Amino acid sequence: MHKGIIKTGAAAMVLHSGLALANPEPVEPADPQSENVAGAAPVSVGAVIVTGTRASGLKAENSASPIQVLDAASLLRTGQPDLVQALAQNLPSFTAQAFGGDTANLTLSARLRGLSPNNTLVLVNGKRRHGTSNLAVLGGPYQGGAAADLNFIPVAAIDHIEVLQDGAAAQYGTDAIAGVVNIILKSNNKGVSGNVNGGGYVDGGGRTGDGTANIGFTPMENAFISLTAETKYHGYSDRGGIDPRVLDPNNIKNMPLLQAPGYPHLNKIAGDAQYHLHTLALNAGYDIDDDTSLYAFATWGKKQARAHENYRMPNRLPAVYPLGFDPKETMKETDYAFTAGAKGKLGAGWHWELSTTYGRDKAEIGVEDTGNVSLYKDKGFTPTVFHAGDFIATQWTNNFDISREFDMGWAKPSTFAMGLEHRKDEYEIRAGDEYSRYKEGSQSYPGFSLTDAGKHDRNNKAIYLNFISFPLKGWTVDLAGRYEDFSDFGKAKVGKLTSRYDFSDAFALRGTFSNGFRAPTLAEQYYSATNVSPTSAFVQLAPNSQGAKLVGIDGLKPEASTNLSAGIVINPARNVSLTVDAYQIKIRDRIVGSGALYGSGGAVNSPAVVAAILANGNVLDPTVSDTGINIFSNAVNTRSRGLEVVATLNSNYGDMGRVDWSAAANWNQVRVTKVNQAPAQLLPQNLLDRTAISNLETASPRTRVNLGALWKVGNWTLNLREALYGKSYNWESPDGGTYYKNEIGNTAITDLEVAYRYNSNWTLTVGANNLFNKYPDGVNAELLSVYRANLDNSAVTVLPTFSPFGINGGYYYARASFKF
């Protein structure tokens, strides 16, 4: 199409936005069984990429940076209709959260190369995607995550996804430290496609039903519209043990526990949340003339979710719940984003693009089947349903880009590009209703207090320059620089040098050097709330609060990073490819969550913690034994070193069909190289305990390997995938004193899918994720014994929640796909 010549222009500008021309060639909906669809390989060989470069016509295998491309068929073949899981199953360096604490269980996130979810930039059609308002605050490897919620983008709306696994702050913005996920929407102007599927876990729960459809049409000459709708339901699962409180002889004697329905399985906190999700997506374009085009795309989603909280015993509120109660945390979330833009040509070979993007996420948090104990004691009544408050996050981004190709007499014409960006972020917490925050508040999830509530904003201005040249045949040099000015953190300068040299068509070397800068999210800076269990109450202190200063934390500052990578690309034959890339990422002043800092009830307690809670204005449940705080801070420097390998082989066996083989592996080691903060106010406690350090270093497997084979013969397709997970572990303590090691050993997970193409319109599929129903190794038996002896509800969690392949076992499904 581009005859091997690197060009810029309207086409390049359109590609950079992820859009085809407004009147493209008719695009058929993706057919998972098509001979031309890339196989089980995580890289769609031959795909033209738009991420990581501003030159057009570049293919993934020719990229100077490591990039993997997933087509629509690869996303569909993962079984569960979940974009986060689809990415995680295909990319070894991309790990998905399987379980979260409190509201984090209602918005699961993911991370790249073992870094925070906030270190990966998400783009849609090349434009920045806003983050979720639902910050993950409780411990674990995903703590602090407030990145874009990918599940508000329907899978059926996606043409393909490009994952740049390299630092790209100089190109896209100063938070792309781990890499970039660029989601390219379909731009079909005709056809209807979609599917209906359902499934559930082998051992019960997780029942899922999903229906989705995409339609493309031409509303007028030189225009296209592609519309997608999806609706999905996912049910609860329960993989917890028995709460020792309900088996205690004294409790059985004094409370009517045996009469409670479902006894003794009354505490159902260890499992999936239930949710209903409805999403819409639109992608549209219009050619005004040969030189000027308009485009627009948008997504909208509505989610209603609820999750079980810890069971409350019958003596907690006997007048209302004589048999005890099972509180549920609820969320009504509305998420939408809209982008509009124009692009065209200027005189003398210049090309321009102007765009604006606005995104908003609002989460209304509630609690049901609960009560306020103090309210009932003081006033004689309590609601059983509360509005605990709202999270709201918005982002408005404006971009202007220009580019031009010019001939310097080198091997190929060079490309110069520059652009301006303005971005405004807002984050707001709204207080809960008056009864949800009366004294200690509603059980299981107190409403946000008036001191928690607040609205905050930030402005950011940026300019970038990009120069791509080809001094010699086979040699690519890509230089990028970016200058940013934050209203609350001042100025930042970042740059990137990328180079590749092709010694021949079969062998190339590539490498990059870059630095990055990530300002803390507004949620990390200002989130404040009280997290409770039946026996504990911990306050999440905002880092810039007066209470935080009492424990030696005075706000947050930005992270700074340095990225190095080097790799080889080998293509010994047309049907064989191999890439090997090594990398190192150093982050200074990394923003991480603290361990549990005790004010009372711990093996070691700090008076400053009690003072901080009082200064923050929090009222804690007087019946709990353990109190304390958690806080985000720039506590550590870290170093990540890794190796990524991707190999593909496409084989044709004649009458026996075709098999596309693939192997992809990631080895990733994270080390805390320096602890930056050890506030004297917290002594004898440490800001980061052993649990917090292990969440950074070892809670994700160091090694992961994906092996795949896609076999097509006649109308049958068989897709087999084997995922090998290395060991992972964390340290856990019941009181901040003695620590116990929870370890998950090497595990192999098998996925299998079989599809039959009934005719040109219908395909029927059955499959299994985790075919052999494997579970992670259990929580440390000695730790569980301590919990049980202390009648601690934490004994319910018998499987490690940091498991990279989940805690639910096998998932079996069936799907009917259509195309007209």
C-alpha positions in Angstrom: 0.0 0.0 0.0 2.8 2.4 0.9 5.4 0.6 -1.4 7.9 0.6 1.4 8.3 4.3 1.5 7.9 6.1 4.9 5.4 8.9 4.3 3.6 11.4 6.4 0.5 13.3 5.5 -3.2 13.0 5.9 -3.0 9.2 5.9 -0.3 9.3 8.6 -2.3 11.7 10.7 -5.3 9.5 10.4 -3.3 6.4 11.4 -1.9 8.2 14.4 -5.4 8.8 15.5 -6.3 5.2 14.9 -8.8 6.1 12.2 -9.1 5.0 8.6 -10.3 7.6 6.1 -13.9 8.5 6.5 -14.9 6.5 3.4 -12.7 3.4 3.8 -12.8 0.2 1.8 -15.7 -1.9 3.0 -14.6 -3.7 6.1 -16.0 -7.1 7.0 -16.5 -7.8 10.7 -13.6 -9.8 12.1 -14.0 -13.6 11.5 -12.2 -15.7 14.1 -11.9 -18.6 11.7 -10.6 -16.6 8.7 -7.5 -18.0 6.9 -6.1 -14.5 7.0 -6.5 -13.9 10.7 -3.4 -14.1 12.8 -3.2 -17.2 14.8 -2.6 -17.9 18.4 0.4 -15.6 18.2 0.3 -12.5 20.4 1.7 -10.5 17.5 -0.4 -10.0 14.4 2.4 -10.4 11.9 2.3 -7.8 9.1 0.0 -5.4 11.0 0.7 -1.7 10.3 1.2 0.0 13.7 0.5 3.6 14.8 1.8 3.4 18.3 5.4 4.3 19.3 6.0 6.0 16.0 4.8 9.0 14.0 5.9 7.6 10.7 3.3 5.8 8.6 3.3 2.4 7.1 5.5 0.8 9.7 4.8 -2.8 10.5 5.1 -4.4 14.0 8.0 -6.6 13.0 9.9 -3.5 11.7 9.4 -1.4 14.8 12.4 0.1 16.6 10.5 -0.5 19.9 9.0 -3.8 21.2 5.3 -3.7 20.3 2.7 -6.4 20.2 -0.5 -6.3 18.2 -3.7 -8.2 19.2 -6.4 -8.5 16.5 -10.2 -8.8 17.2 -10.1 -12.6 16.8 -7.3 -13.0 19.4 -9.4 -10.9 21.9 -12.5 -13.0 21.2 -10.8 -16.3 21.7 -10.0 -15.7 25.4 -13.4 -17.0 26.4 -14.6 -14.5 29.1 -15.9 -11.3 27.5 -13.5 -9.2 29.5 -11.0 -6.9 27.9 -8.6 -6.9 30.9 -8.5 -10.7 30.9 -8.2 -10.8 27.1 -5.0 -8.8 27.3 -3.6 -10.7 30.3 -4.1 -14.1 28.6 -2.3 -12.9 25.5 0.6 -10.9 26.9 2.9 -12.4 29.5 4.1 -9.0 30.8 0.5 -7.8 31.4 -1.0 -9.1 34.6 -4.6 -8.7 35.6 -6.0 -8.3 39.1 -8.2 -11.2 40.1 -9.5 -9.9 43.5 -9.5 -6.6 45.3 -10.4 -5.4 48.7 -13.5 -3.2 49.3 -14.4 -1.1 46.3 -11.2 -2.4 44.5 -13.2 -5.6 44.0 -15.7 -3.6 42.0 -13.1 -2.2 39.6 -10.3 -4.7 38.9 -7.2 -3.3 37.2 -4.0 -4.5 35.5 -0.3 -3.6 35.2 2.5 -3.9 32.8 6.0 -5.1 33.6 5.2 -5.4 37.3 4.8 -1.6 37.7 1.8 0.3 39.1 -1.4 0.4 36.9 -0.8 4.2 36.9 2.5 3.7 35.0 0.8 2.5 31.8 -0.9 5.0 29.5 -4.1 3.9 27.8 -5.1 5.5 24.5 -8.2 5.0 22.4 -7.6 5.8 18.7 -4.3 7.4 19.8 -6.1 9.8 22.3 -5.5 9.7 26.0 -8.2 7.8 28.1 -9.3 9.1 31.4 -8.8 7.1 34.6 -11.3 5.5 37.0 -12.5 7.5 40.0 -12.4 4.3 42.1 -8.9 4.3 43.7 -7.6 0.9 44.9 -6.5 1.8 48.5 -6.1 -1.5 50.4 -2.9 -3.5 50.2 -1.7 -5.8 47.4 0.3 -5.4 44.2 -2.4 -3.2 42.6 -2.6 -0.7 45.5 -2.9 2.9 44.3 -4.3 1.9 40.9 -6.5 4.6 39.3 -5.9 3.9 35.6 -8.4 3.7 32.8 -11.1 1.0 33.4 -10.8 -1.0 30.2 -14.0 -2.9 30.7 -16.0 0.2 29.7 -14.8 -0.3 26.1 -16.8 -3.2 24.5 -14.6 -5.8 23.0 -16.8 -6.0 19.9 -16.0 -2.4 19.1 -12.2 -3.1 18.8 -10.4 -3.6 15.6 -7.1 -4.3 17.2 -4.9 -3.3 20.2 -1.3 -2.2 20.0 0.7 -2.6 23.2 4.0 -0.7 23.3 6.2 -2.3 25.9 8.7 0.5 26.3 8.9 3.9 28.1 7.1 6.5 26.0 6.8 9.5 28.2 8.5 11.8 25.7 6.0 10.8 23.0 2.7 10.5 24.8 2.9 12.1 28.2 4.9 11.8 31.4 3.1 8.8 32.8 3.9 6.2 30.1 6.7 4.7 32.1 5.9 1.0 31.7 4.3 1.4 28.2 1.2 2.2 26.2 -2.0 0.3 25.4 -3.5 1.8 22.3 -7.1 0.6 21.5 -8.0 1.0 17.9 -11.8 1.0 17.2 -13.5 -0.5 14.2 -14.2 1.8 11.3 -16.4 -0.5 9.2 -19.0 1.1 7.0 -21.2 -1.9 6.5 -22.1 -5.2 8.1 -23.5 -6.6 11.3 -21.6 -8.9 13.7 -21.7 -9.9 17.2 -22.1 -12.9 19.6 -24.0 -14.3 22.5 -22.1 -16.2 25.1 -22.4 -17.6 28.6 -20.5 -19.6 31.1 -19.6 -20.2 34.7 -17.0 -21.6 37.1 -16.7 -25.4 37.4 -17.1 -25.3 41.1 -20.0 -22.9 41.1 -20.6 -19.2 40.9 -19.4 -16.6 38.4 -22.3 -17.2 36.1 -21.8 -15.0 33.1 -24.0 -13.9 30.3 -23.0 -11.5 27.5 -24.5 -10.2 24.3 -22.8 -7.8 21.9 -23.4 -6.5 18.4 -21.6 -4.1 16.0 -23.1 -2.4 12.9 -21.4 -0.3 10.3 -23.1 1.9 7.8 -22.6 4.9 5.5 -24.9 7.8 6.5 -23.8 9.9 3.5 -21.2 9.9 0.9 -17.6 10.0 2.2 -18.7 9.1 5.7 -18.9 6.1 8.0 -20.4 5.2 11.4 -19.6 2.1 13.4 -21.8 1.4 16.4 -21.3 -1.2 19.1 -23.5 -2.2 22.1 -22.8 -4.8 24.8 -24.6 -6.0 27.9 -23.1 -8.3 30.4 -23.9 -10.0 33.7 -21.4 -11.7 36.1 -22.5 -13.4 39.3 -21.0 -13.9 42.7 -18.4 -16.5 43.5 -17.4 -17.7 46.9 -14.0 -19.4 47.5 -13.6 -18.6 51.2 -13.3 -20.8 54.2 -15.4 -20.9 57.3 -15.3 -17.9 59.6 -14.0 -19.2 62.9 -16.3 -16.9 64.8 -19.3 -18.9 63.8 -17.8 -22.2 65.0 -16.7 -20.9 68.4 -18.6 -22.9 71.1 -19.2 -19.8 73.3 -20.6 -17.9 70.3 -22.8 -20.8 69.3 -24.1 -21.0 72.9 -24.9 -17.3 73.2 -26.1 -16.4 69.7 -28.6 -18.0 67.4 -26.0 -18.8 64.8 -27.2 -22.3 63.9 -30.5 -20.8 62.7 -28.9 -18.4 60.2 -29.6 -19.6 56.6 -26.5 -21.0 55.0 -24.7 -21.7 58.3 -21.7 -22.1 58.7 -20.8 -20.5 55.3 -22.0 -17.0 56.4 -19.0 -14.9 55.4 -18.8 -14.7 51.6 -16.2 -12.0 51.2 -13.6 -14.1 49.3 -15.0 -14.2 45.8 -16.1 -12.2 42.7 -18.4 -9.3 42.9 -21.7 -9.4 41.1 -22.2 -6.8 38.4 -24.4 -5.7 35.4 -22.5 -3.8 32.7 -24.0 -2.0 29.7 -21.7 -0.2 27.2 -22.0 1.6 23.9 -19.2 2.7 21.5 -19.3 4.9 18.4 -16.6 5.6 15.8 -17.3 8.0 12.9 -15.5 9.9 10.2 -16.3 12.2 7.3 -14.1 13.5 4.4 -14.9 17.1 3.7 -12.6 17.0 0.7 -9.4 15.2 -0.4 -7.4 17.3 2.1 -9.6 17.7 5.1 -11.4 15.2 7.3 -13.5 15.2 10.5 -13.7 12.4 13.0 -15.4 11.5 16.3 -15.6 8.6 18.6 -17.2 8.0 22.0 -17.9 5.4 24.6 -20.6 5.2 27.3 -21.1 2.7 30.1 -23.3 2.0 33.1 -22.3 -0.5 35.8 -24.2 -1.7 38.8 -22.0 -3.8 41.1 -22.2 -5.3 44.6 -19.8 -7.3 46.7 -20.1 -9.2 50.0 -18.4 -7.7 53.0 -17.5 -9.4 56.2 -20.3 -11.1 58.1 -21.5 -9.3 61.3 -22.3 -11.5 64.3 -25.8 -11.6 65.8 -24.7 -9.5 68.8 -23.7 -6.6 66.6 -27.2 -5.2 66.0 -29.6 -7.8 67.4 -32.7 -5.6 67.4 -32.5 -5.3 63.6 -30.6 -8.5 62.6 -31.2 -11.2 65.3 -29.3 -13.7 63.1 -26.5 -11.4 62.2 -26.1 -9.8 58.8 -24.2 -9.9 55.5 -23.4 -6.3 54.4 -22.9 -5.6 50.8 -20.9 -2.8 49.2 -22.6 -1.4 46.1 -21.6 0.9 43.3 -23.5 2.6 40.6 -21.0 3.8 38.1 -21.4 5.9 34.9 -18.4 6.3 32.6 -18.2 8.2 29.3 -15.7 9.7 26.9 -16.0 11.7 23.7 -13.4 12.8 21.2 -13.9 15.1 18.2 -11.2 16.2 15.8 -10.2 17.5 12.4 -7.1 17.0 10.3 -5.8 18.0 6.9 -3.1 19.4 4.7 -1.4 22.8 4.6 0.8 24.2 1.9 4.4 23.1 1.4 3.7 19.6 2.6 2.7 20.3 6.2 -0.1 18.3 7.8 -2.1 19.2 10.9 -4.6 17.7 13.4 -6.7 19.3 16.1 -8.6 17.3 18.6 -10.4 17.5 22.0 -11.2 14.7 24.4 -13.4 14.7 27.5 -13.9 11.8 29.9 -15.8 11.4 33.1 -16.2 8.6 35.6 -18.7 8.8 38.5 -19.0 6.1 41.1 -21.9 6.3 43.6 -20.9 4.1 46.6 -23.5 2.6 48.8 -23.9 -0.1 51.5 -27.0 -2.3 51.9 -28.1 -5.0 54.3 -26.3 -3.2 57.1 -26.9 -0.6 59.8 -25.3 2.1 62.0 -25.0 0.7 65.6 -24.4 4.0 67.3 -27.3 5.6 65.5 -29.6 2.8 66.7 -28.3 3.1 70.3 -28.6 6.9 70.4 -31.8 7.5 68.3 -33.6 4.1 68.3 -33.5 3.6 64.6 -31.1 2.9 61.7 -31.5 2.7 57.9 -30.4 -0.6 56.4 -29.3 1.0 53.1 -26.9 4.0 53.0 -25.4 6.2 50.4 -21.7 6.3 51.5 -20.6 9.0 49.0 -19.4 9.5 45.5 -16.1 9.5 43.6 -15.9 11.7 40.4 -12.9 11.9 38.1 -12.8 14.0 34.9 -10.2 14.7 32.3 -10.3 17.2 29.4 -7.4 17.0 26.9 -6.8 19.2 23.8 -4.1 18.5 21.2 -2.7 20.2 18.2 -0.2 18.4 16.0 1.7 19.2 12.8 4.1 17.1 10.8 6.1 17.2 7.6 8.3 14.9 5.6 11.4 16.2 4.0 14.3 14.8 2.0 17.8 15.3 3.4 19.4 13.1 0.9 19.6 10.1 3.2 18.3 6.6 2.7 14.7 7.7 3.1 12.9 11.0 3.7 12.9 12.2 7.3 9.8 13.1 9.3 9.5 16.0 11.7 6.5 16.3 14.0 5.6 18.6 16.9 2.5 19.2 19.0 0.9 21.0 21.9 -1.3 19.5 24.6 -3.4 21.0 27.3 -5.0 18.8 30.0 -7.2 19.5 32.9 -7.9 16.8 35.6 -10.4 17.0 38.4 -11.1 14.6 41.3 -13.9 14.9 43.8 -15.1 13.0 46.8 -18.6 13.7 48.0 -19.7 13.0 51.5 -22.1 10.2 52.4 -25.6 10.8 53.8 -25.8 11.9 57.4 -26.7 8.5 58.8 -23.8 6.8 56.9 -21.3 9.0 58.7 -22.9 9.3 62.1 -20.2 8.5 64.6 -18.4 5.4 63.4 -20.8 5.2 60.4 -22.5 2.4 58.5 -21.2 -1.1 59.3 -18.6 -2.5 56.8 -18.2 0.7 54.9 -18.6 4.1 56.7 -19.8 7.0 54.7 -17.2 9.6 53.6 -17.0 12.3 56.2 -17.2 16.1 55.6 -13.4 16.2 56.1 -12.9 13.4 53.5 -15.0 15.3 51.0 -13.4 17.8 48.6 -12.9 18.8 45.0 -9.4 19.2 43.5 -8.0 20.0 40.0 -4.8 20.3 38.0 -3.8 21.9 34.8 -1.0 20.6 32.6 0.6 22.1 29.4 3.0 20.3 27.2 4.9 20.6 24.0 6.7 17.8 22.1 9.1 17.5 19.2 9.8 14.3 17.3 12.4 13.7 14.5 12.6 10.4 12.7 15.4 9.8 10.2 17.0 7.1 8.1 20.7 8.1 7.7 21.7 4.8 6.1 19.9 2.0 4.5 18.4 -0.2 7.2 19.2 2.4 10.0 16.4 4.2 11.8 16.9 6.9 14.4 13.9 8.3 16.3 14.4 11.3 18.7 11.7 12.7 20.8 11.5 15.3 23.5 8.8 16.7 25.7 8.4 19.6 28.0 5.5 19.7 30.5 4.3 22.3 33.0 2.0 21.2 35.9 0.0 23.7 37.9 0.9 21.9 41.1 4.3 20.3 40.5 6.2 22.7 38.1 8.1 21.7 35.0 9.4 18.5 33.6 11.7 17.7 30.7 11.8 14.2 29.2 13.4 12.6 26.1 13.8 9.4 24.2 16.3 8.0 21.7 15.2 5.0 19.7 17.3 3.3 17.1 17.2 0.2 14.9 19.7 -1.3 12.4 18.6 -4.0 10.0 21.7 -5.9 9.0 19.6 -7.9 6.5 16.0 -8.8 6.0 16.5 -11.6 8.5 18.3 -9.8 11.4 18.1 -6.5 13.2 19.2 -4.8 16.4 17.1 -2.3 18.3 17.4 -0.3 21.5 16.0 2.7 23.4 17.0 5.1 26.1 14.5 7.4 27.8 13.5 9.1 31.0 10.1 9.6 32.4 8.1 11.6 35.0 4.8 10.8 36.6 2.9 13.2 38.7 0.8 11.5 41.4 -2.8 11.1 40.4 -5.2 13.5 42.2 -6.8 10.4 43.8 -3.4 9.4 45.3 -3.0 12.9 46.7 -6.4 13.5 48.1 -8.2 10.2 48.8 -9.3 9.9 52.4 -11.6 7.3 54.0 -12.0 4.8 56.8 -11.6 1.1 56.1 -13.2 -1.3 58.6 -13.6 -4.9 59.4 -15.4 -6.5 62.4 -12.3 -6.1 64.5 -10.3 -3.2 63.0 -10.6 0.3 61.7 -7.9 1.9 59.6 -7.9 5.5 58.3 -6.6 6.1 54.8 -4.8 9.5 55.3 -4.5 11.9 52.4 -0.7 12.5 52.0 -1.2 16.3 52.2 -3.5 16.3 55.2 -2.6 17.7 58.7 -2.8 14.2 60.1 -0.2 13.0 57.5 2.3 15.7 58.7 2.1 14.2 62.2 3.5 10.9 60.9 6.2 12.6 58.9 4.5 12.7 55.5 4.2 16.1 53.8 2.5 15.5 50.5 3.6 13.7 47.4 6.1 14.6 44.7 6.4 13.1 41.2 8.1 9.9 40.3 11.1 10.1 38.0 12.2 7.1 35.8 15.0 6.0 33.5 14.4 3.3 30.9 16.9 1.2 28.9 16.1 -1.5 26.5 17.9 -3.5 23.8 16.7 -6.3 21.6 17.1 -8.4 18.5 14.6 -9.2 15.7 15.1 -12.4 13.7 13.0 -13.4 10.6 14.8 -16.4 9.1 11.8 -17.3 6.9 8.5 -15.8 5.8 6.6 -17.9 8.3 9.0 -17.6 11.3 9.7 -14.6 13.5 11.6 -14.1 16.8 12.1 -11.0 19.0 14.1 -10.8 22.2 14.2 -7.6 24.2 15.9 -6.9 27.5 14.9 -3.9 29.6 15.7 -2.0 32.8 13.4 0.5 34.5 14.6 2.6 37.4 12.0 4.6 39.3 13.0 7.2 41.9 10.6 8.4 44.5 8.1 5.7 43.6 4.6 6.3 45.0 3.5 3.3 47.0 1.1 2.4 49.8 2.3 2.0 53.3 2.0 -1.1 55.4 -0.5 -1.3 58.3 0.6 1.4 60.8 -0.9 0.6 64.2 -2.2 3.1 66.7 -3.6 0.3 68.9 -3.9 -3.5 68.9 -0.7 -4.1 67.0 2.5 -5.9 68.2 4.0 -2.4 68.0 2.0 0.8 68.2 2.9 4.5 67.5 1.3 7.4 69.5 1.7 9.6 66.4 -0.8 7.3 64.5 -3.4 8.0 67.2 -2.7 11.7 67.0 -3.0 11.7 63.2 -6.4 10.0 63.3 -7.7 12.6 65.8 -6.3 15.4 63.7 -8.0 14.1 60.7 -11.4 14.2 62.5 -12.2 10.5 62.3 -14.5 8.7 64.7 -13.7 5.0 64.9 -15.9 2.1 66.0 -15.3 1.8 69.8 -15.8 -2.0 69.7 -12.8 -2.7 67.4 -9.5 -3.9 68.9 -7.1 -2.8 66.1 -6.8 0.8 64.8 -4.3 2.5 62.6 -3.6 4.3 59.3 -2.5 3.6 55.7 -0.9 6.3 53.5 0.7 6.8 50.1 4.2 8.3 50.0 7.3 8.5 47.8 8.8 5.8 50.0 11.1 3.9 47.7 13.3 3.7 44.6 12.9 0.6 42.6 14.6 -1.2 39.7 12.9 -3.5 37.3 14.9 -5.8 35.0 13.4 -8.1 32.5 13.5 -10.1 29.3 10.7 -10.5 26.8 10.7 -13.2 24.1 8.1 -13.6 21.3 8.3 -16.3 18.7 5.8 -17.3 16.0 5.7 -20.1 13.4 3.0 -20.6 10.8 2.8 -24.1 9.4 0.6 -25.5 6.6 0.0 -29.3 6.7 -2.1 -29.6 3.5 -5.2 -31.7 4.1 -4.4 -31.7 7.8 -4.9 -28.0 7.9 -2.9 -25.1 9.1 -1.3 -24.5 12.6 -0.1 -21.2 13.9 2.3 -21.8 16.7 3.5 -19.2 19.2 5.6 -18.8 22.3 5.8 -15.6 24.4 7.7 -15.3 27.7 8.5 -12.6 30.2 11.0 -12.6 33.0 10.7 -9.7 35.3 12.6 -8.9 38.5 11.6 -5.9 40.7 13.9 -4.8 43.5 13.5 -2.0 46.1 16.9 -0.4 45.9 16.4 2.3 48.5 13.9 3.2 51.2 13.6 7.0 51.0 11.4 7.7 54.0 11.6 6.4 57.5 9.8 9.0 59.6 11.0 9.2 63.2 7.4 10.0 64.2 6.4 6.4 63.4 9.1 4.7 65.5 9.3 1.9 66.5 7.3 1.1 63.3 8.5 1.3 59.7 6.5 3.1 57.0 6.8 0.1 54.8 6.5 -3.3 56.5 7.5 -6.6 55.1 4.1 -7.0 53.5 4.3 -3.7 51.6 7.8 -4.6 50.3 6.7 -8.0 49.1 3.8 -6.5 47.3 6.3 -4.6 45.2 8.9 -7.3 44.7 7.4 -10.8 44.8 3.6 -10.8 44.7 3.7 -11.2 40.9 5.5 -14.2 39.3 9.0 -13.4 38.1 8.5 -15.7 35.1 5.6 -16.3 32.8 5.4 -18.3 29.5 2.6 -18.5 27.1 2.5 -21.4 24.5 -0.1 -21.4 21.8 -1.3 -23.4 18.9 -4.2 -22.5 16.6 -5.2 -25.4 14.3 -7.7 -24.8 11.5 -8.9 -27.6 9.3 -12.0 -27.3 7.2 -14.8 -25.6 9.2 -13.2 -26.6 12.5 -10.8 -24.5 14.6 -9.0 -25.6 17.7 -7.2 -23.1 19.9 -4.9 -24.4 22.6 -3.0 -22.2 25.0 -0.7 -23.2 27.9 0.2 -20.5 30.4 3.1 -21.3 32.8 3.3 -19.1 35.9 6.5 -19.0 38.0 6.5 -18.8 41.8 5.1 -15.7 43.6 4.8 -14.9 47.3 4.0 -12.3 49.9 4.5 -11.9 53.6 1.5 -11.4 55.9 1.1 -10.6 59.6 -1.9 -10.7 61.8 -0.6 -7.8 64.0 2.6 -6.4 62.5 4.8 -8.6 64.6 5.3 -12.1 63.3 5.2 -12.5 59.5 4.2 -15.6 57.5 5.0 -16.4 53.9 2.1 -17.1 51.5 3.6 -18.8 48.4 2.1 -20.0 45.1 4.3 -22.5 43.3 4.9 -23.0 39.6 1.6 -23.6 37.9 0.5 -24.5 34.4 -2.9 -23.3 33.3 -4.5 -24.8 30.1 -7.1 -23.0 28.0 -8.9 -24.8 25.2 -11.4 -23.6 22.6 -13.1 -25.5 19.8 -15.1 -23.7 17.1 -17.2 -24.9 14.2 -18.2 -22.6 11.4 -21.8 -23.7 10.7 -22.1 -21.5 7.6 -20.9 -18.1 6.4 -23.0 -16.4 9.0 -22.8 -18.5 12.2 -20.0 -20.0 14.2 -20.5 -22.1 17.4 -17.8 -22.3 20.0 -17.2 -24.1 23.3 -14.2 -23.6 25.5 -12.6 -23.6 28.9 -10.2 -21.2 30.7 -8.2 -23.3 33.2 -9.4 -26.5 31.7 -8.2 -28.7 34.5 -9.6 -26.5 37.3 -6.4 -25.6 39.0 -6.2 -23.5 42.2 -3.3 -21.6 43.7 -1.6 -23.0 46.8 -3.4 -22.0 50.0 -2.7 -19.4 52.5 0.1 -20.3 55.0 -1.4 -22.9 57.3 0.3 -21.5 60.4 -1.1 -18.0 59.7 -4.6 -19.5 59.3 -4.1 -21.3 62.6 -3.3 -17.9 64.3 -6.4 -16.3 62.7 -8.6 -19.2 63.8 -7.3 -19.2 67.3 -7.9 -15.5 67.6 -11.4 -15.9 66.1 -10.3 -13.5 63.3 -12.6 -13.2 60.3 -9.4 -13.0 58.2 -9.3 -16.9 58.3 -12.0 -16.8 55.7 -9.4 -16.0 53.0 -7.9 -19.4 52.5 -6.5 -18.7 48.9 -4.0 -15.9 48.2 -5.8 -13.0 46.6 -2.6 -12.0 44.7 -2.9 -15.2 42.6 -2.1 -14.2 39.0 -4.6 -16.8 37.6 -7.3 -16.1 40.1 -8.9 -18.0 42.9 -12.0 -19.4 41.2 -10.7 -22.4 39.3 -11.9 -23.4 35.8 -14.4 -21.4 33.7 -16.4 -23.2 31.0 -18.3 -21.3 28.3 -20.2 -21.5 25.0 -20.5 -18.8 22.3 -22.6 -18.3 19.2 -21.1 -15.7 16.8 -22.9 -14.1 13.8 -21.8 -12.1 10.8 -24.0 -10.6 8.1 
